[in-house]
């Protein structure tokens, strides 16, 4: 809907349900806590390989800079415009508001035309 005017990106961060951390039986992907970037990259590749995944994917540093700066754990939707954070939604997956995000994007697109 907005892909012709807005760039979307997914940032892969810490593994929230790691096998050696806070895990549960029904977890689909059996991934351990990322100890090095060599652990994080294959986990990101699993995400990127999912059939319905079509967005550009980047991987957070091992210092977890994106996660710490944007409150990404477990999920977060943000709008960054010209290097400045303009919108941060509620923490997902249960507390963000897609309609609010759409309204915000529509206002940005309207003002940038």
C-alpha positions in Angstrom: 0.0 0.0 0.0 2.8 2.4 0.9 5.8 0.6 -0.6 6.1 3.1 -3.5 6.5 6.0 -1.0 7.8 4.5 2.3 10.8 2.1 2.9 10.0 -0.7 5.3 12.6 -2.8 7.0 12.7 -5.5 9.7 15.4 -5.5 12.3 16.3 -8.9 13.7 17.2 -8.6 17.4 17.7 -11.0 20.3 16.0 -14.3 20.3 13.2 -13.9 22.8 12.3 -17.6 23.1 15.8 -19.1 23.0 16.1 -22.7 23.9 18.5 -21.9 26.7 16.4 -19.0 28.0 12.7 -18.3 28.2 11.4 -21.1 25.9 8.3 -23.3 25.7 7.4 -26.7 24.2 5.4 -25.4 21.2 8.1 -23.1 19.9 8.6 -23.7 16.1 12.2 -22.8 15.7 14.8 -24.2 18.1 17.3 -21.4 18.4 19.8 -20.8 21.3 20.7 -17.4 22.7 22.9 -15.5 20.2 26.4 -15.4 21.7 28.0 -14.0 18.5 27.0 -12.5 15.2 27.6 -15.9 13.7 24.6 -17.1 15.8 22.4 -14.2 14.9 22.8 -14.3 11.2 21.5 -17.9 10.7 18.5 -17.0 12.9 17.8 -14.0 10.7 18.1 -16.3 7.6 15.3 -18.5 9.0 13.0 -15.5 9.4 13.9 -14.3 5.9 13.2 -17.8 4.4 9.5 -17.9 5.6 7.0 -17.9 2.7 5.2 -14.8 3.7 8.3 -12.7 4.5 9.0 -10.1 1.8 10.6 -7.1 3.6 14.2 -6.1 3.7 15.9 -7.6 6.7 18.8 -6.2 8.7 20.4 -7.7 11.8 21.1 -5.8 15.1 24.6 -5.6 16.4 25.7 -7.9 19.3 25.6 -4.7 21.5 21.8 -4.8 20.7 21.9 -1.1 19.7 18.6 -1.1 17.7 16.8 -3.1 20.4 18.0 -0.7 23.1 17.4 2.5 21.2 14.0 1.6 19.8 12.6 -0.8 22.5 12.3 -3.6 20.0 11.8 -6.5 22.3 9.7 -8.4 21.5 8.2 -6.4 18.6 8.1 -2.7 17.9 6.9 -0.5 15.0 8.7 2.8 14.5 8.7 5.5 11.9 12.1 7.1 11.3 12.1 10.2 9.0 15.4 11.9 8.0 17.2 10.0 10.8 14.8 11.1 13.5 12.3 8.8 15.3 8.9 10.3 14.6 6.6 7.5 15.9 7.0 4.5 18.2 4.0 2.3 18.6 3.1 0.1 21.6 5.1 -3.0 22.3 3.8 -5.9 20.2 2.5 -8.2 19.4 -0.5 -7.3 21.5 -0.1 -3.6 22.2 0.6 -1.9 18.9 -2.1 -0.4 16.9 -1.9 -0.9 13.1 -4.6 1.7 12.4 -2.7 4.3 14.3 0.5 3.5 12.3 -1.5 3.7 9.0 -2.9 7.1 10.0 0.6 8.3 10.9 2.0 7.1 7.6 -0.8 8.7 5.6 -0.1 12.0 7.3 3.6 11.8 6.4 2.9 10.8 2.8 0.3 13.7 2.5 2.8 16.3 3.8 5.7 15.0 1.6 3.8 15.3 -1.7 
